[in-house]
Amino acid sequence: MLFLRTVLGCAVQACFLLALCGVAMPAVAADADGFETIFAGNDGLKGWHVSAQSGHSNASGKKSGGKWVVEDGAISGSQDIPGNGGIILTDREYGDFEVRLEMKNDFGPDSGLFLRSTEDGRCYQAMIDYHADGNLMGVYGEGLGGNPHLRNFSFLDTVDKIRAQDAPVALPVKPEEWQAFWNPSEWNEVGARIVGNPPTVTTFIRGEKFMEYTDTQKRLPDTGRIGLQVHGGGDFTKQFVRYRNIRVKALGPDAGK
Protein backbone atom coordinates (compact mmCIF):
# COMPACT_ATOMS: atom_id res chain seq x y z
CA MET A 1 0.00 0.00 0.00
CA LEU A 2 2.89 2.36 0.84
CA PHE A 3 4.47 1.57 -2.53
CA LEU A 4 1.18 2.33 -4.34
CA ARG A 5 0.80 5.65 -2.54
CA THR A 6 4.40 6.55 -3.46
CA VAL A 7 3.84 5.72 -7.14
CA LEU A 8 0.58 7.70 -7.29
CA GLY A 9 2.20 10.63 -5.53
CA CYS A 10 5.08 10.67 -8.00
CA ALA A 11 2.64 10.56 -10.92
CA VAL A 12 0.70 13.54 -9.58
CA GLN A 13 3.94 15.46 -9.01
CA ALA A 14 5.12 14.65 -12.54
CA CYS A 15 1.86 15.96 -14.07
CA PHE A 16 2.16 19.12 -11.97
CA LEU A 17 5.75 19.72 -13.10
CA LEU A 18 4.80 19.17 -16.75
CA ALA A 19 2.03 21.72 -16.41
CA LEU A 20 4.45 24.23 -14.85
CA CYS A 21 6.84 23.70 -17.75
CA GLY A 22 4.06 24.43 -20.25
CA VAL A 23 3.78 20.88 -21.54
CA ALA A 24 0.20 20.32 -22.74
CA MET A 25 -1.58 17.34 -21.25
CA PRO A 26 -4.26 15.74 -23.42
CA ALA A 27 -7.74 16.47 -22.06
CA VAL A 28 -9.24 13.19 -23.28
CA ALA A 29 -7.41 10.08 -24.39
CA ALA A 30 -8.24 8.72 -27.83
CA ASP A 31 -9.93 5.33 -28.06
CA ALA A 32 -8.50 2.30 -29.83
CA ASP A 33 -9.67 3.69 -33.20
CA GLY A 34 -8.06 7.08 -32.57
CA PHE A 35 -11.28 8.95 -31.79
CA GLU A 36 -11.39 11.56 -29.02
CA THR A 37 -14.68 12.20 -27.26
CA ILE A 38 -15.70 15.87 -27.51
CA PHE A 39 -19.13 15.44 -25.94
CA ALA A 40 -19.90 12.64 -23.50
CA GLY A 41 -22.85 14.17 -21.67
CA ASN A 42 -21.21 14.36 -18.27
CA ASP A 43 -19.60 17.80 -18.40
CA GLY A 44 -22.34 20.10 -19.66
CA LEU A 45 -21.55 21.96 -22.87
CA LYS A 46 -17.87 22.45 -22.02
CA GLY A 47 -15.89 22.91 -25.22
CA TRP A 48 -18.96 24.16 -27.14
CA HIS A 49 -20.66 27.52 -27.60
CA VAL A 50 -23.87 28.74 -29.20
CA SER A 51 -23.66 31.12 -32.16
CA ALA A 52 -26.48 33.46 -33.19
CA GLN A 53 -24.55 34.80 -36.19
CA SER A 54 -26.17 32.62 -38.86
CA GLY A 55 -29.31 33.48 -40.76
CA HIS A 56 -31.17 30.82 -38.78
CA SER A 57 -31.24 33.28 -35.85
CA ASN A 58 -32.84 36.16 -37.74
CA ALA A 59 -36.14 35.84 -35.84
CA SER A 60 -34.39 37.08 -32.67
CA GLY A 61 -32.43 39.73 -34.51
CA LYS A 62 -29.42 37.44 -34.06
CA LYS A 63 -29.58 37.90 -30.30
CA SER A 64 -30.03 34.21 -29.50
CA GLY A 65 -29.09 31.01 -31.29
CA GLY A 66 -31.89 28.68 -30.33
CA LYS A 67 -32.14 26.60 -27.17
CA TRP A 68 -29.34 24.14 -26.43
CA VAL A 69 -29.22 22.11 -23.21
CA VAL A 70 -27.86 18.81 -21.95
CA GLU A 71 -30.59 16.32 -21.07
CA ASP A 72 -30.12 12.63 -20.24
CA GLY A 73 -26.54 12.71 -21.48
CA ALA A 74 -27.36 14.25 -24.85
CA ILE A 75 -27.26 17.68 -26.47
CA SER A 76 -30.88 18.70 -26.99
CA GLY A 77 -31.63 21.55 -29.38
CA SER A 78 -34.78 23.40 -30.39
CA GLN A 79 -35.95 26.84 -31.43
CA ASP A 80 -36.12 29.17 -28.42
CA ILE A 81 -38.91 31.29 -29.90
CA PRO A 82 -40.98 30.39 -32.97
CA GLY A 83 -38.83 30.59 -36.08
CA ASN A 84 -35.54 31.19 -34.28
CA GLY A 85 -32.89 28.53 -34.60
CA GLY A 86 -29.11 28.64 -34.52
CA ILE A 87 -25.97 26.58 -34.26
CA ILE A 88 -23.79 25.16 -31.53
CA LEU A 89 -20.09 24.97 -32.38
CA THR A 90 -16.94 23.48 -30.93
CA ASP A 91 -14.57 25.99 -29.39
CA ARG A 92 -11.74 24.19 -31.14
CA GLU A 93 -11.11 24.30 -34.88
CA TYR A 94 -10.26 21.23 -36.95
CA GLY A 95 -8.66 20.68 -40.35
CA ASP A 96 -8.81 17.14 -41.74
CA PHE A 97 -10.97 14.97 -39.51
CA GLU A 98 -13.70 12.38 -39.14
CA VAL A 99 -16.57 12.92 -36.71
CA ARG A 100 -19.05 10.35 -35.44
CA LEU A 101 -22.12 10.87 -33.29
CA GLU A 102 -25.41 9.27 -32.35
CA MET A 103 -28.73 10.96 -33.05
CA LYS A 104 -32.32 10.46 -31.91
CA ASN A 105 -34.21 13.44 -33.29
CA ASP A 106 -37.90 14.11 -33.52
CA PHE A 107 -39.11 13.71 -37.10
CA GLY A 108 -39.83 17.30 -38.11
CA PRO A 109 -37.02 19.71 -37.22
CA ASP A 110 -34.39 20.49 -39.85
CA SER A 111 -30.86 20.04 -38.54
CA GLY A 112 -27.36 19.40 -39.82
CA LEU A 113 -23.81 18.34 -38.99
CA PHE A 114 -21.47 21.22 -39.86
CA LEU A 115 -17.91 20.57 -41.06
CA ARG A 116 -15.24 23.31 -40.92
CA SER A 117 -17.89 25.82 -39.96
CA THR A 118 -17.26 29.52 -39.59
CA GLU A 119 -18.83 31.41 -36.68
CA ASP A 120 -21.68 32.51 -38.97
CA GLY A 121 -22.37 28.95 -40.12
CA ARG A 122 -20.76 28.77 -43.54
CA CYS A 123 -19.66 25.16 -43.93
CA TYR A 124 -19.89 21.84 -45.69
CA GLN A 125 -22.96 20.27 -44.17
CA ALA A 126 -23.71 16.58 -43.73
CA MET A 127 -27.46 16.89 -44.02
CA ILE A 128 -29.79 15.96 -41.17
CA ASP A 129 -32.97 17.21 -42.82
CA TYR A 130 -35.06 14.84 -40.73
CA HIS A 131 -38.52 15.54 -42.11
CA ALA A 132 -40.78 14.77 -45.08
CA ASP A 133 -38.87 15.38 -48.35
CA GLY A 134 -35.68 15.65 -46.30
CA ASN A 135 -32.53 13.57 -46.26
CA LEU A 136 -29.79 12.19 -44.03
CA MET A 137 -26.08 12.50 -44.85
CA GLY A 138 -26.35 14.20 -48.19
CA VAL A 139 -23.75 16.94 -48.72
CA TYR A 140 -24.78 20.60 -48.85
CA GLY A 141 -22.86 23.87 -49.09
CA GLU A 142 -24.35 25.83 -46.18
CA GLY A 143 -23.92 29.55 -46.85
CA LEU A 144 -22.05 28.65 -50.03
CA GLY A 145 -24.89 29.27 -52.44
CA GLY A 146 -26.26 25.76 -51.90
CA ASN A 147 -23.32 24.33 -53.81
CA PRO A 148 -22.89 21.38 -53.56
CA HIS A 149 -26.30 19.83 -52.93
CA LEU A 150 -26.20 16.05 -53.26
CA ARG A 151 -28.50 13.36 -51.88
CA ASN A 152 -29.30 9.80 -52.85
CA PHE A 153 -32.67 9.54 -51.11
CA SER A 154 -35.52 11.58 -49.66
CA PHE A 155 -37.99 10.77 -46.92
CA LEU A 156 -41.62 10.34 -47.84
CA ASP A 157 -44.31 11.49 -45.40
CA THR A 158 -43.04 9.27 -42.58
CA VAL A 159 -39.60 8.38 -41.26
CA ASP A 160 -39.90 4.71 -42.23
CA LYS A 161 -40.35 5.32 -45.97
CA ILE A 162 -37.85 6.74 -48.47
CA ARG A 163 -37.42 7.04 -52.22
CA ALA A 164 -34.08 6.65 -53.99
CA GLN A 165 -32.60 9.49 -56.05
CA ASP A 166 -29.83 9.61 -58.61
CA ALA A 167 -26.52 10.74 -57.10
CA PRO A 168 -22.76 10.18 -57.52
CA VAL A 169 -22.97 7.53 -54.79
CA ALA A 170 -25.81 5.05 -55.20
CA LEU A 171 -28.11 4.49 -52.24
CA PRO A 172 -26.51 1.57 -50.34
CA VAL A 173 -29.83 0.49 -48.78
CA LYS A 174 -32.87 -0.40 -50.88
CA PRO A 175 -35.97 1.64 -50.00
CA GLU A 176 -37.77 -1.53 -48.93
CA GLU A 177 -34.88 -2.30 -46.53
CA TRP A 178 -34.84 1.16 -44.92
CA GLN A 179 -37.25 0.30 -42.09
CA ALA A 180 -34.98 -2.53 -40.95
CA PHE A 181 -31.83 -0.42 -41.40
CA TRP A 182 -32.97 2.73 -39.55
CA ASN A 183 -34.88 2.49 -36.27
CA PRO A 184 -36.11 5.96 -35.22
CA SER A 185 -36.90 4.76 -31.69
CA GLU A 186 -33.23 4.02 -30.95
CA TRP A 187 -29.95 5.91 -31.19
CA ASN A 188 -28.40 5.67 -34.65
CA GLU A 189 -24.81 6.56 -35.52
CA VAL A 190 -24.03 8.98 -38.35
CA GLY A 191 -20.67 10.44 -39.31
CA ALA A 192 -18.66 12.44 -41.81
CA ARG A 193 -15.07 12.88 -42.95
CA ILE A 194 -13.50 15.95 -44.56
CA VAL A 195 -9.99 15.91 -46.04
CA GLY A 196 -8.03 18.40 -48.14
CA ASN A 197 -8.93 21.83 -49.48
CA PRO A 198 -10.69 21.80 -51.90
CA PRO A 199 -12.08 19.02 -49.73
CA THR A 200 -13.39 15.53 -50.19
CA VAL A 201 -16.43 15.02 -47.95
CA THR A 202 -17.61 11.49 -47.16
CA THR A 203 -20.66 10.67 -45.05
CA PHE A 204 -21.84 7.55 -43.26
CA ILE A 205 -24.96 6.09 -41.65
CA ARG A 206 -24.50 3.16 -39.31
CA GLY A 207 -21.09 2.49 -40.86
CA GLU A 208 -22.33 2.49 -44.47
CA LYS A 209 -20.98 5.12 -46.87
CA PHE A 210 -23.89 7.25 -48.12
CA MET A 211 -22.25 10.10 -50.00
CA GLU A 212 -18.86 11.30 -51.22
CA TYR A 213 -18.06 14.57 -52.94
CA THR A 214 -14.83 16.27 -53.98
CA ASP A 215 -15.08 20.01 -54.53
CA THR A 216 -13.27 21.73 -57.37
CA GLN A 217 -12.58 25.02 -55.61
CA LYS A 218 -11.53 26.31 -52.21
CA ARG A 219 -14.61 27.86 -50.60
CA LEU A 220 -13.60 27.94 -46.92
CA PRO A 221 -10.44 28.16 -44.78
CA ASP A 222 -8.39 25.03 -44.12
CA THR A 223 -9.75 24.74 -40.58
CA GLY A 224 -13.11 25.35 -38.95
CA ARG A 225 -15.46 24.19 -36.23
CA ILE A 226 -17.71 21.18 -35.88
CA GLY A 227 -21.31 22.28 -35.46
CA LEU A 228 -24.91 21.19 -35.01
CA GLN A 229 -27.88 23.14 -36.32
CA VAL A 230 -31.48 23.91 -35.53
CA HIS A 231 -32.93 25.47 -38.67
CA GLY A 232 -34.84 28.75 -38.54
CA GLY A 233 -38.41 29.16 -39.79
CA GLY A 234 -41.71 27.57 -38.83
CA ASP A 235 -42.36 26.77 -35.18
CA PHE A 236 -40.14 24.04 -33.77
CA THR A 237 -40.10 25.14 -30.15
CA LYS A 238 -41.67 21.86 -29.02
CA GLN A 239 -39.77 19.43 -31.23
CA PHE A 240 -36.15 18.56 -30.58
CA VAL A 241 -32.89 17.34 -32.06
CA ARG A 242 -30.75 15.13 -29.83
CA TYR A 243 -27.10 14.13 -30.19
CA ARG A 244 -24.74 12.20 -27.96
CA ASN A 245 -21.42 10.35 -27.90
CA ILE A 246 -19.72 12.84 -30.24
CA ARG A 247 -16.21 11.77 -31.20
CA VAL A 248 -13.61 13.17 -33.55
CA LYS A 249 -10.43 11.79 -35.11
CA ALA A 250 -7.80 14.11 -36.56
CA LEU A 251 -6.47 12.95 -39.93
CA GLY A 252 -3.36 13.73 -41.96
CA PRO A 253 -1.16 16.58 -40.66
CA ASP A 254 -3.64 17.22 -37.81
CA ALA A 255 -3.26 13.72 -36.36
CA GLY A 256 -1.77 13.72 -32.89
CA LYS A 257 -2.28 17.45 -32.29
N, C-alpha and C positions, 0 to 999 in steps of 0.2 A: 504493500500500500504506500509506503514511504517512497519507493522507487517511482510508482505511478504519479504521485503528487509532484515529485521532482521533475519528471519528464514533462508533465502538463505545464508546470511553472515555467520551465525553460522555453516551451513552445509559445506561451503567452508573451514572455519577454522578447523572444525573437520577432514575433509579429509587431510588437510595440516599437522595437528598434528599427524594423524595416519601414514602418510608417513615419518615424522621425526622420529617416534618411530620404524620404520622398519616394520610396518604392511602392508602386501601386499594387494593392492586393485585390484579386478578382472578387467582385461582389457575389457572384453565383457561379459555381462550378458547372462546366458543360457536362451533358450526359454522355453515354457511350457513343452516341451518333454525332456528337459535337454541337448539340443544341443547348443554348443557354435560356433558362426561363426568364422572361421579362414581365410576366404577370402570372402569379400563382394563386391569387385570391386571399392571401393571408397578410398582406401588407398595404391594404388600401390601394390607392392609385399612385403610389410612389413610383417615380420614373416616368410618369405620364402627365400631360396637361391638356386642358380643353382649349380649343381655339374657336373664336367667334369671327375669324377673319374671312371665312369663305362665304360665298353667296347663299349657302344654306341657312345662314343666320340673319338674313335680311329682315325677317319679320320682327326681330328685336332691335333693329337698327345696328346690328352687329355688336350688341352689348352682352349677349349671352350665347353660348354655343350648344344649346340643348341641355338635357339633364343626363348626367353620367354618375352612377353610383356603383358601389360594390355590394352585391347581394348574393348570399349563398355561394360565395367563392367565385363569382363571375362578375365581369363588367356588364352592367345593365344600362342601356341607353334608350332615350326617348326624346321627343320634342318636349321642351319645357313650357311653351305656350303654343297654341295651335299655329302650325305652319313654320315654327322655328326649330330648325335642326342645328347641326354643327358637327365638328370632328374632335376626336381625342387623339393626341399624338404622343409618341415617345419623346422624352427629353433628348435622348441620344439620336444622332444621325448615323445612317448606315450606307455603305456603298453597294458592293455585291453581297447578296445574302439570300437565304431561304427562310421563310417564316411559316410556322404551322400553328393552328389554333383550332379549338372546338367551338361550334356554334349551336345554339338552340333558340332561334328567333321565332317570334310570332310571324305567321304568314300574313303579310300586309305592308310593314314598313320597308322602305328602300334603304339599303345600307351599302357598305363597300369596304374592302380591305385596301388601304392606300400604301403604295410602294414609292419610296423616295419622295415623300410629300414635302411641299413647302408649307410654311405657316398658314398660307391662305388656301391650302388644299389642292394646289396643282400637283398632279401625280399620274403615275400609271396605276389604274385601279383594277384589282381582281374583283369582278362584279359580285355583289351579294344583293341583287335586285329580287328579293324574296317575296314575290307577289305575282298575281296573274299577269301574263305576258312578260314576266321578268326572267332572270337567268342567274345561275351560279357559276362563277369562275370563268366567265368570259373576260376579255381584256378591253378596257376603255380608257381613253385619254381624258381624264378629269381636268377641266380647265385648259385643255389643249385643243379646243375646237372639236371635241368628240372624235379625235383621230389618235389612235385606232378605235374601232368599235367592232369587236369580233365575238360571236357566240355560236355554239353548235346546237343549242336547244333553247326553247322557251317554255315556261310553265303555261298550262291551260288555266282553267278557272280555280283549280284546287292544287294543293301541293303534291299530290300523288300522281298527277298526270302531266306529261310533257310531250312536246312535238320536236322532232329533230329538224335542224336547219343546216344548210350548206356552210362549211367553214374550212379553213386550212387544216384543222385537226378534226377528224370525224368523231362523232359522238361515240365514246367507248362503251356506253350502256344503251341497249335498245329501249325505246320508250316503254315497251311492255314489261321490261325488267326493272324500271325505275322504282316502283313501289317496294320491291325487295331490296334494292340497293340503298335507298335513302329513307330512313325512318325519322319523320319529323318529331316524334315523341321522345327521341333520345339525342344525346350529344353526338354530332358528326364532325369529323375532322376535315378541314379544308386547308389549303396552303398555296404558297406562290414563291417563285424564285425569280430574281432579277440580276442579270450579269451584263457587264459592259456598258458602254455609252457611245453610240446608240445602243440601247439595251435589247437583250433577249428576255422576254417575260414568259414564264411557264407556270401554269396553274394546275392544281390537283384537287380532287375530291376523294376522300377515303383511300388515298394512295394511288388512284388512277389519274393519269395525265388527261386533262380536259382541254387545254388550249396552250398554244405556243405561238409567240409572235416576235419577230425581230424587226425593230424600227430601222428606218433608213436615214434618220437625221437625229441630231442631238437636241432634245426639247427641254431638258432639265439639267440641273447640276449633277455632278458625279455622285453626290451623297444627298440623302434626305431622310425624313422620318417615316416610321411605320405608323399608320393611322387607321382608325375605324370611324365610320360615318353614320349619322342619322340624317337622312335627306330632308330638306325643307319642303314646304307645301303641304296642302291637305291638313288633316288633324290626326296626328299620331301621338297624342299625349297619353293615350291609354293602351298603346301597343308597344312592344319592347323588342330590342335586339339584345342578345346575350352572348358573351364570349368568355372563354376560360382557357386555362392551360396554354398560354401564348408563349411560344418558343422561337428563338431565332438562331441561325447558324451563319456566321461570317464566312464568305467564300473568297477565293483568290487572294489578292494582296491584303484584304481586310482580315483574313483568318488569323486568329491568335491575338488580335488587338483587344 
